[in-house]
Amino acid sequence: MTWERLKFFVLSEYVNRKLKSRGLHHGAAAVLVHLQRRSSRHFVMITANVGDVEVVLCRRGEAVLLTRKFVTSDDRTECQRVCKLDGFITAASVVLLLYPVMK
């Protein structure tokens, strides 16, 4: 682990402990849904999500799940994917992927 990665890891753990001691949590989640009209009767829906959220479509009164949650705490495959990308996961299940900045 490089020095830069270690600094981010230690900082994340420190912030997590401080927040936890005050009964607080940190995290982020996002959903994106894009509808595109292809013709008068044809639409395309593109969905994306990250974190502890799912996209659900209501069709004729029934809930249809369109995505799955991406959380590392209970998803071994997601943990392996993060590690293959040279990332790491903190004790609070925070994923850290650090990419070099182009100069």
C-alpha positions in Angstrom: 0.0 0.0 0.0 1.4 3.3 -1.0 1.8 6.2 1.4 -1.0 8.2 -0.2 -3.4 5.2 0.1 -2.4 4.7 3.7 -3.1 8.3 4.6 -6.6 8.1 3.1 -7.3 4.8 4.9 -6.1 6.2 8.3 -8.1 9.4 7.8 -11.3 7.4 7.0 -10.9 5.2 10.0 -10.4 8.3 12.2 -13.5 10.1 10.9 -15.5 6.9 11.3 -14.5 6.5 14.9 -15.3 10.2 15.7 -18.7 10.0 14.0 -19.5 6.7 15.7 -18.7 8.0 19.1 -21.4 10.7 18.6 -24.0 8.3 17.2 -23.5 9.5 13.6 -22.7 7.7 10.4 -21.3 8.7 7.0 -21.9 7.4 3.6 -23.3 8.1 0.2 -25.7 6.6 -2.3 -27.0 7.6 -5.6 -29.5 6.6 -8.3 -29.8 7.8 -11.9 -32.7 7.0 -14.2 -32.6 8.3 -17.8 -35.6 7.9 -20.1 -35.1 8.4 -23.8 -37.9 8.4 -26.4 -37.0 6.3 -29.5 -40.4 6.6 -31.2 -43.9 7.6 -30.4 -44.5 4.3 -28.5 -40.9 3.2 -27.7 -38.8 4.4 -24.8 -35.5 3.2 -23.4 -34.7 3.4 -19.7 -31.1 3.4 -18.5 -30.5 3.0 -14.7 -27.5 3.3 -12.5 -27.0 3.1 -8.8 -24.3 2.9 -6.2 -24.6 2.2 -2.5 -27.5 1.0 -0.4 -30.3 1.9 -2.9 -32.3 0.1 -5.5 -34.4 1.3 -8.5 -38.0 0.1 -8.5 -40.5 0.5 -11.3 -44.2 0.4 -10.6 -45.9 -1.5 -13.5 -49.6 -2.1 -13.4 -49.6 -1.8 -9.7 -46.7 -4.2 -9.2 -43.2 -3.4 -8.0 -40.5 -4.4 -10.4 -36.9 -4.3 -9.1 -34.6 -2.9 -11.8 -31.2 -2.8 -10.0 -29.4 -4.4 -7.0 -27.7 -2.8 -4.0 -23.9 -2.3 -4.2 -22.8 -2.7 -0.7 -19.6 -4.3 0.4 -20.7 -5.4 3.8 -22.7 -8.4 2.4 -21.5 -8.8 -1.1 -18.3 -10.9 -1.5 -18.2 -10.4 -5.3 -18.3 -6.6 -4.9 -15.5 -6.8 -2.3 -13.4 -8.9 -4.7 -14.1 -6.4 -7.6 -12.9 -3.5 -5.4 -9.7 -5.3 -4.4 -8.9 -6.2 -8.0 -9.1 -2.5 -8.8 -6.4 -1.9 -6.1 -8.9 -0.3 -3.8 -9.6 -1.1 -0.1 -12.6 -1.3 2.2 -12.5 0.3 5.6 -14.1 -1.1 8.8 -17.2 1.1 8.1 -17.5 -0.6 4.7 -16.4 2.5 2.9 -14.8 1.8 -0.5 -11.7 3.8 -1.4 -10.5 3.7 -4.9 -7.7 6.2 -5.6 -6.9 7.0 -9.1 -3.8 9.1 -10.2 -4.6 12.5 -11.4 -3.4 13.4 -14.9 -1.1 16.5 -14.9 
